[in-house]
């Protein structure tokens, strides 16, 4: 056996070890349990941060592993082919030599480059991940030109497959199908109509506006926080510092319950991270986000980054199934019927709900309301400023009188309905 053959065998063994380690890293990184990831996060080591960074882009990590492994395996095949020409030189049958080369090389790569490493990695994923963190970090930029091609081509195939399996039913088709539904299913039909109509709504259209947001000051003492919680009756409250545009997080009341007897408790450590969404976020997408993030409240921001308001899971569900009342809600909070033509309304009442309560056509206010969704918003749209108390604004025969307001918003409204049109039958 000459020197070049010995060197070739040593190189093949080295490449097999490399192939095994790279294969093991795939099982190791993607086999980390939640507890393993938590250990890495708490350790705060350089390797731990590197592992977290690699896992932050799993597509890129997987592509790097696959590209590196393929290059190593190709090198093994080329070198073993060169070696086998010498090892099997005494065999005259060319076909037999090719079969032996293929079987031997495939067996060696599968056994030592795939199976054994992956079995070990499945048993010790954390150790393998720590050992391979730096090598993969070095390999990522080296393999990038090839891995980006792999990622792009995979995504293209994935999109084509998704398009083939995506339903071709449009909102218009669904609406037509609902219209054809039997009258016996009236309640179900109405709910489906609400869901279809609401799917195109933005977060801005269902949120609680900034002026109505109840929030807790970050610098407030714990006793004040407890008082605010009791006063509000909310289960999740935003926490802000200096002004509402600087939200620090969300305070969950269930987290506070264990500490209500304490006087100087540092409640700030109970603040949880908040979820931010733009005003233009569609509520059906937001509902999916709430489900995936296991959250019930989001901060809505405008195009400049300022806080516009908050939107909750309850706000979205109410668009689908109607008003949801809990133990803190009463119908009197929203409206009170005085007689057949006179009502008192909370100014935050939506125009849609107002029309349902007084039994009038929503189209009466469609052009006048502009972009507003509430009675207060519509009156502001018409008046162009906060109306003074007792000011009456007439809209299509409806008299809206402001009964409570301040310099920032309208609070309560009294509504006088138009006189019913007398028919010939009524006169007789």
Backbone torsions as a table, in degrees:
resi	resn	phi	psi	omega
1	UNK	NA	118.3	-175.7
2	UNK	-79.0	173.2	-174.9
3	UNK	-63.4	-40.6	-178.2
4	UNK	-64.0	-34.4	178.3
5	UNK	-67.8	-42.5	178.9
6	UNK	-61.9	-45.6	178.9
7	UNK	-61.2	-41.5	179.0
8	UNK	-60.3	-43.1	179.1
9	UNK	-64.0	-42.6	178.8
10	UNK	-61.3	-43.4	179.7
11	UNK	-63.4	-42.0	178.9
12	UNK	-62.3	-42.7	178.4
13	UNK	-61.7	-43.8	179.0
14	UNK	-61.6	-44.7	179.8
15	UNK	-65.8	-35.0	176.5
16	UNK	-63.8	-40.0	176.9
17	UNK	-62.5	-44.8	178.8
18	UNK	-61.8	-44.0	178.8
19	UNK	-61.6	-41.9	178.8
20	UNK	-63.4	-42.3	-179.6
21	UNK	-66.6	-42.4	179.6
22	UNK	-65.7	-42.6	177.2
23	UNK	-62.5	-41.8	179.5
24	UNK	-63.4	-35.5	-178.6
25	UNK	-64.6	-32.1	177.5
26	UNK	-62.1	-49.2	178.6
27	UNK	-66.9	-38.1	-178.2
28	UNK	-64.6	-54.5	-176.9
29	UNK	-64.5	-44.9	-176.2
30	UNK	-86.5	1.1	177.0
31	UNK	-107.2	5.9	179.1
32	UNK	-66.9	130.3	179.0
33	UNK	-81.5	171.1	178.5
34	UNK	-61.4	-37.2	179.4
35	UNK	-68.6	-36.2	176.7
36	UNK	-63.0	-44.4	179.7
37	UNK	-64.8	-35.4	178.3
38	UNK	-67.3	-39.7	176.1
39	UNK	-60.2	-44.1	179.5
40	UNK	-61.9	-43.6	-178.1
41	UNK	-64.6	-41.6	-178.5
42	UNK	-72.5	-32.0	-178.1
43	UNK	-65.2	-34.1	178.7
44	UNK	54.4	39.4	177.8
45	UNK	-92.6	167.2	179.3
46	UNK	-62.2	-42.0	179.2
47	UNK	-66.0	-39.2	178.9
48	UNK	-61.4	-43.6	178.3
49	UNK	-64.5	-36.6	180.0
50	UNK	-67.8	-40.9	177.4
51	UNK	-62.1	-44.8	179.1
52	UNK	-61.9	-39.3	179.6
53	UNK	-65.2	-43.1	179.4
54	UNK	-64.4	-40.9	-179.0
55	UNK	-74.1	-16.6	179.3
56	UNK	-65.6	-22.7	176.2
57	UNK	-128.0	77.3	-174.1
58	UNK	-61.3	-33.4	179.1
59	UNK	-62.2	-45.5	-179.2
60	UNK	-66.2	-40.8	179.7
61	UNK	-62.6	-47.8	-179.6
62	UNK	-63.2	-41.3	179.2
63	UNK	-63.1	-40.8	178.1
64	UNK	-61.0	-45.9	-179.9
65	UNK	-61.7	-46.0	-178.0
66	UNK	-66.2	-42.8	179.7
67	UNK	-64.7	-47.8	-179.7
68	UNK	-60.7	-44.4	-178.8
69	UNK	-63.8	-39.4	179.1
70	UNK	-66.0	-41.9	178.3
71	UNK	-63.3	-41.7	179.0
72	UNK	-63.8	-45.2	-179.6
73	UNK	-65.1	-36.3	176.3
74	UNK	-63.0	-42.5	178.5
75	UNK	-62.5	-40.2	178.1
76	UNK	-61.8	-44.9	-179.6
77	UNK	-61.3	-45.0	-178.5
78	UNK	-63.1	-47.1	-177.1
79	UNK	-69.2	-42.0	179.5
80	UNK	-67.3	-30.7	175.6
81	UNK	-64.5	-40.9	177.2
82	UNK	-64.4	-42.1	-179.2
83	UNK	-69.6	-39.4	-177.1
84	UNK	-65.9	-29.4	176.1
85	UNK	-59.5	-33.7	179.6
86	UNK	-84.1	-41.2	-177.1
87	UNK	-66.7	-41.3	-178.8
88	UNK	-99.5	25.1	-177.8
89	UNK	-61.9	-27.8	-177.6
90	UNK	-77.7	-10.7	179.8
91	UNK	-91.8	123.4	-176.4
92	UNK	-84.4	-23.6	-177.0
93	UNK	-76.0	108.5	-176.6
94	UNK	-63.9	-41.8	-179.5
95	UNK	-61.3	-43.7	179.1
96	UNK	-62.1	-40.2	178.7
97	UNK	-62.0	-44.7	-179.9
98	UNK	-63.5	-42.8	179.0
99	UNK	-62.5	-45.7	179.1
100	UNK	-61.5	-43.9	178.5
101	UNK	-58.4	-48.7	-177.2
102	UNK	-62.6	-47.7	-178.0
103	UNK	-64.5	-48.3	-176.8
104	UNK	-64.4	-48.2	-177.9
105	UNK	-63.8	-45.3	179.8
106	UNK	-61.2	-44.3	179.9
107	UNK	-61.5	-46.0	-178.3
108	UNK	-62.5	-46.6	-178.7
109	UNK	-64.7	-44.2	-179.3
110	UNK	-64.4	-43.0	-176.3
111	UNK	-73.0	-53.6	-173.3
112	UNK	-92.8	-21.0	-179.0
113	UNK	-99.8	-13.8	-177.0
114	UNK	-129.4	-64.4	-169.4
115	UNK	-64.1	-57.2	-177.5
116	UNK	-61.2	-48.2	179.1
117	UNK	-59.1	-40.4	-177.3
118	UNK	-72.3	-32.1	175.3
119	UNK	-64.1	-44.8	178.9
120	UNK	-66.0	-41.3	-179.0
121	UNK	-65.3	-35.6	178.3
122	UNK	-65.2	-28.7	179.8
123	UNK	-83.0	-34.8	-177.7
124	UNK	-129.0	63.9	-175.8
125	UNK	-63.9	-38.0	-177.7
126	UNK	-67.4	-43.4	179.7
127	UNK	-63.6	-44.3	179.0
128	UNK	-63.0	-42.3	-179.4
129	UNK	-62.4	-42.7	178.3
130	UNK	-65.1	-40.7	-177.5
131	UNK	-68.0	-35.8	-174.1
132	UNK	-98.3	2.1	-177.4
133	UNK	-59.7	-51.7	-178.3
134	UNK	-67.4	-45.7	177.2
135	UNK	-56.8	-41.3	179.9
136	UNK	-70.4	-33.5	177.0
137	UNK	-62.8	-37.3	177.5
138	UNK	-73.1	-38.7	-177.6
139	UNK	-70.3	-28.4	-176.0
140	UNK	-54.4	-54.2	179.3
141	UNK	-67.3	-31.5	-180.0
142	UNK	-67.6	-37.6	-178.0
143	UNK	-91.2	-3.7	-172.5
144	UNK	-53.8	-46.7	-178.8
145	UNK	-56.2	-34.7	-179.2
146	UNK	-85.8	-38.2	-177.9
147	UNK	-67.6	-34.0	179.8
148	UNK	-66.9	-36.0	176.3
149	UNK	-64.4	-42.2	179.3
150	UNK	-63.2	-43.6	-179.4
151	UNK	-64.0	-47.3	-177.8
152	UNK	-63.0	-44.5	-178.8
153	UNK	-67.3	-37.6	177.9
154	UNK	-64.8	-44.0	178.8
155	UNK	-63.3	-37.5	179.1
156	UNK	-63.5	-44.3	178.3
157	UNK	-64.2	-41.7	-179.3
158	UNK	-61.3	-42.7	179.9
159	UNK	-64.4	-40.3	179.5
160	UNK	-64.2	-40.5	179.0
161	UNK	-67.4	-39.2	179.5
162	UNK	-64.7	-39.0	179.4
163	UNK	-63.0	-38.6	-178.9
164	UNK	-66.5	-32.8	-175.9
165	UNK	-96.7	-2.3	-179.6
166	UNK	-79.2	136.7	178.7
167	UNK	-64.1	139.6	-179.7
168	UNK	-90.2	3.7	-177.5
169	UNK	-74.5	124.5	180.0
170	UNK	-92.2	171.0	176.3
171	UNK	-60.9	-39.0	179.9
172	UNK	-63.2	-42.9	178.9
173	UNK	-61.7	-42.7	-179.6
174	UNK	-65.6	-40.2	178.7
175	UNK	-61.5	-43.1	178.7
176	UNK	-63.9	-39.2	179.1
177	UNK	-64.1	-38.3	179.4
178	UNK	-65.8	-40.6	179.8
179	UNK	-61.7	-31.4	-179.0
180	UNK	-82.0	-7.7	-177.4
181	UNK	-64.3	153.7	-178.2
182	UNK	-65.5	146.6	176.5
183	UNK	-65.4	-19.7	178.4
184	UNK	-65.6	-20.8	-179.3
185	UNK	-105.2	37.1	-172.2
186	UNK	-56.2	-47.3	-178.2
187	UNK	-63.0	-45.2	178.9
188	UNK	-63.5	-38.4	-178.9
189	UNK	-64.9	-43.4	179.9
190	UNK	-62.8	-40.1	179.1
191	UNK	-65.1	-43.4	178.4
192	UNK	-62.4	-38.9	178.2
193	UNK	-63.2	-41.1	178.2
194	UNK	-63.8	-41.3	-179.2
195	UNK	-64.9	-45.0	179.8
196	UNK	-63.4	-44.6	-178.9
197	UNK	-66.2	-35.8	-175.9
198	UNK	-78.8	-19.4	-174.7
199	UNK	-61.6	-22.9	-178.8
200	UNK	-96.0	2.0	-179.7
201	UNK	-72.1	148.7	175.6
202	UNK	-93.4	163.0	176.3
203	UNK	-58.0	-35.3	-179.3
204	UNK	-58.9	-32.3	-174.4
205	UNK	-81.2	-15.8	-178.3
206	UNK	-118.3	-6.2	-174.3
207	UNK	-73.3	163.0	167.1
208	UNK	-85.4	121.4	-173.7
209	UNK	-66.4	159.7	-175.4
210	UNK	-51.2	-43.7	-176.0
211	UNK	-66.8	-19.9	-178.8
212	UNK	-102.5	1.0	-178.9
213	UNK	-73.3	129.4	173.8
214	UNK	-94.6	120.4	-177.7
215	UNK	-137.6	161.0	-178.1
216	UNK	-109.2	136.1	177.7
217	UNK	-71.3	133.3	-176.7
218	UNK	-60.1	-33.9	-176.9
219	UNK	-83.9	-2.4	-177.1
220	UNK	-63.6	145.6	176.6
221	UNK	-75.6	159.1	-174.7
222	UNK	-60.4	-37.9	179.5
223	UNK	-62.7	-38.3	178.1
224	UNK	-68.2	-38.7	178.9
225	UNK	-61.3	-45.1	179.2
226	UNK	-59.8	-43.5	178.7
227	UNK	-61.7	-42.2	179.3
228	UNK	-64.3	-39.3	179.9
229	UNK	-63.2	-46.8	-179.9
230	UNK	-62.4	-41.7	-178.4
231	UNK	-65.2	-40.8	-173.3
232	UNK	-77.2	-42.2	-175.9
233	UNK	78.3	8.0	179.6
234	UNK	-88.5	153.2	-179.5
235	UNK	-95.9	-17.2	178.0
236	UNK	-138.8	123.9	-174.2
237	UNK	-128.3	130.2	175.8
238	UNK	-66.3	147.5	176.9
239	UNK	-117.3	130.1	-178.1
240	UNK	-126.6	159.4	176.1
241	UNK	-123.8	127.1	-179.1
242	UNK	72.3	-61.1	178.2
243	UNK	-147.9	168.9	-172.4
244	UNK	-67.2	-15.5	177.5
245	UNK	-76.0	-12.8	-179.8
246	UNK	-110.5	74.4	-179.6
247	UNK	-77.8	128.5	-179.9
248	UNK	-91.4	-24.1	-178.6
249	UNK	156.7	-165.2	-178.2
250	UNK	-120.4	133.3	176.3
251	UNK	-98.8	119.4	177.8
252	UNK	-91.6	125.4	-175.1
253	UNK	-63.3	-31.9	179.3
254	UNK	-62.7	-27.1	177.8
255	UNK	-73.7	-26.5	-176.6
256	UNK	-81.7	-27.9	-172.0
257	UNK	-53.7	-37.0	-177.1
258	UNK	-70.3	-10.6	-173.8
259	UNK	-121.4	12.7	-174.8
260	UNK	-63.7	-24.8	-179.0
261	UNK	-82.3	-12.4	-178.8
262	UNK	-83.8	144.7	-175.9
263	UNK	-93.5	-43.4	-176.2
264	UNK	-112.6	37.4	-177.7
265	UNK	-68.9	137.3	177.5
266	UNK	-82.0	90.2	-173.9
267	UNK	-73.5	-13.6	-176.3
268	UNK	-62.1	-29.1	-178.9
269	UNK	-72.8	-8.5	177.4
270	UNK	-88.3	-10.5	-177.2
271	UNK	-66.1	128.4	179.6
272	UNK	-99.8	157.1	179.1
273	UNK	-61.0	148.4	179.2
274	UNK	-104.3	159.1	-176.8
275	UNK	-110.6	125.0	-176.0
276	UNK	-107.4	135.7	175.7
277	UNK	-133.8	150.2	175.9
278	UNK	-76.7	160.8	179.3
279	UNK	-59.8	-29.7	-174.3
280	UNK	-85.3	1.8	-179.7
281	UNK	-64.3	126.7	178.1
282	UNK	-70.2	140.4	-172.9
283	UNK	-70.1	-25.5	176.4
284	UNK	-70.0	-33.8	174.4
285	UNK	-70.7	-38.2	179.6
286	UNK	-65.0	-37.6	177.7
287	UNK	-61.5	-40.8	177.0
288	UNK	-63.3	-41.2	178.2
289	UNK	-63.1	-43.0	178.3
290	UNK	-59.4	-41.0	-179.6
291	UNK	-66.3	-45.9	-176.5
292	UNK	-70.5	-35.7	-178.4
293	UNK	-89.3	-7.3	-177.9
294	UNK	55.9	47.3	179.8
295	UNK	-123.6	159.5	-177.4
296	UNK	-120.7	-2.8	-175.0
297	UNK	-145.7	144.2	178.4
298	UNK	-138.4	148.1	175.7
299	UNK	-90.6	126.1	-179.2
300	UNK	-96.6	128.0	-179.8
301	UNK	-118.1	153.7	177.8
302	UNK	-89.0	-174.5	-175.8
303	UNK	-66.1	-18.0	-179.8
304	UNK	-97.2	0.4	179.1
305	UNK	91.9	-0.8	177.6
306	UNK	-79.0	152.9	-179.0
307	UNK	-76.8	123.4	178.2
308	UNK	-92.4	-29.7	-178.1
309	UNK	166.2	-161.9	176.6
310	UNK	-130.2	151.5	175.4
311	UNK	-130.4	137.2	-177.7
312	UNK	-117.0	166.0	176.1
313	UNK	-59.3	-37.6	179.5
314	UNK	-62.8	-39.2	178.6
315	UNK	-58.1	-42.5	-178.3
316	UNK	-69.8	-45.9	-179.1
317	UNK	-62.2	-34.4	178.6
318	UNK	-64.4	-29.6	176.3
319	UNK	-67.3	-29.5	-178.3
320	UNK	-87.2	-41.9	-171.2
321	UNK	-117.3	1.3	-178.4
322	UNK	95.2	179.4	-174.7
323	UNK	-59.2	133.1	176.7
324	UNK	-110.2	120.8	-179.1
325	UNK	-106.9	135.1	173.4
326	UNK	-111.2	-168.9	-174.3
327	UNK	-67.1	-14.6	-179.8
328	UNK	-95.7	-9.5	-176.8
329	UNK	-98.7	142.7	171.0
330	UNK	-134.5	153.5	178.5
331	UNK	-62.6	-30.2	-178.9
332	UNK	-65.6	-24.5	177.8
333	UNK	-63.1	-33.0	-175.0
334	UNK	-93.9	-44.8	179.7
335	UNK	-155.9	161.4	175.7
336	UNK	-142.6	127.9	179.1
337	UNK	-87.4	123.4	179.4
338	UNK	-89.0	-51.2	172.4
339	UNK	-152.5	-167.2	-175.3
340	UNK	-62.7	-24.9	-176.6
341	UNK	-115.6	-3.1	-176.1
342	UNK	-127.2	131.6	-179.9
343	UNK	-135.6	155.6	168.6
344	UNK	-114.3	132.1	-177.4
345	UNK	-127.6	144.8	165.5
346	UNK	-69.5	135.5	-176.0
347	UNK	-64.3	-19.2	179.7
348	UNK	-79.0	-6.1	-179.3
349	UNK	-60.0	132.5	179.8
350	UNK	-70.3	151.7	180.0
351	UNK	-63.3	-35.4	178.3
352	UNK	-61.0	-47.5	179.9
353	UNK	-65.5	-39.3	178.5
354	UNK	-58.1	-46.5	-179.3
355	UNK	-62.6	-37.7	178.7
356	UNK	-67.8	-41.0	-176.5
357	UNK	-66.6	-45.4	-177.1
358	UNK	-91.9	-0.3	176.0
359	UNK	59.7	57.7	175.3
360	UNK	-127.4	164.3	-178.3
361	UNK	-76.6	128.8	179.7
362	UNK	-60.0	-28.8	-178.0
363	UNK	-62.5	-20.5	178.4
364	UNK	-59.4	-29.8	-175.4
365	UNK	-111.0	2.2	-172.8
366	UNK	-58.3	-47.8	-177.4
367	UNK	-79.0	-33.8	-174.4
368	UNK	-74.0	-34.8	-171.6
369	UNK	-70.8	-20.3	-177.4
370	UNK	64.2	-129.6	-179.6
371	UNK	-90.0	-4.9	-174.9
372	UNK	-74.4	154.1	-178.5
373	UNK	-120.0	-11.2	-177.2
374	UNK	-117.8	167.3	177.2
375	UNK	-61.6	-42.7	179.1
376	UNK	-60.5	-44.7	-179.9
377	UNK	-62.5	-40.3	179.8
378	UNK	-64.9	-43.0	179.5
379	UNK	-66.3	-36.3	175.5
380	UNK	-65.9	-38.6	178.6
381	UNK	-61.2	-40.1	-178.2
382	UNK	-77.2	-45.4	-173.5
383	UNK	-84.8	-20.7	179.3
384	UNK	66.2	8.0	173.9
385	UNK	-162.5	168.1	179.5
386	UNK	-66.0	118.7	179.4
387	UNK	-68.0	144.7	177.4
388	UNK	-70.9	159.3	177.8
389	UNK	-59.1	140.3	179.3
390	UNK	75.8	2.4	176.5
391	UNK	-75.1	137.1	180.0
392	UNK	-109.5	131.6	178.0
393	UNK	-119.7	124.2	-177.9
394	UNK	-96.9	132.3	-179.7
395	UNK	-136.0	110.0	176.9
396	UNK	50.8	41.6	178.2
397	UNK	90.0	-9.3	177.2
398	UNK	-92.8	130.8	176.5
399	UNK	-102.1	116.3	178.9
400	UNK	-104.7	114.0	-179.7
401	UNK	-109.0	125.6	179.4
402	UNK	-77.2	117.7	-179.0
403	UNK	-102.1	-16.9	177.5
404	UNK	-153.4	130.2	178.2
405	UNK	-161.1	165.9	171.1
406	UNK	-135.8	-169.1	-175.9
407	UNK	-69.3	-12.2	-176.1
408	UNK	-105.9	-31.1	-174.9
409	UNK	-161.7	162.9	173.4
410	UNK	-87.0	135.9	-177.2
411	UNK	-107.6	-51.1	-176.1
412	UNK	-129.8	147.8	-178.2
413	UNK	-135.9	139.1	172.0
414	UNK	-105.9	133.2	-175.5
415	UNK	-119.2	131.7	174.2
416	UNK	-112.2	120.6	-177.8
417	UNK	-79.5	155.6	177.0
418	UNK	-63.1	155.0	176.0
419	UNK	-67.2	137.3	178.7
420	UNK	-62.5	141.0	-179.7
421	UNK	-71.9	127.4	-179.7
422	UNK	-82.0	131.2	177.2
423	UNK	-95.8	169.2	178.7
424	UNK	-61.0	-34.6	179.5
425	UNK	-64.4	-41.2	-179.8
426	UNK	-63.4	-39.1	-176.1
427	UNK	-68.3	-36.1	178.2
428	UNK	-69.4	NA	NA
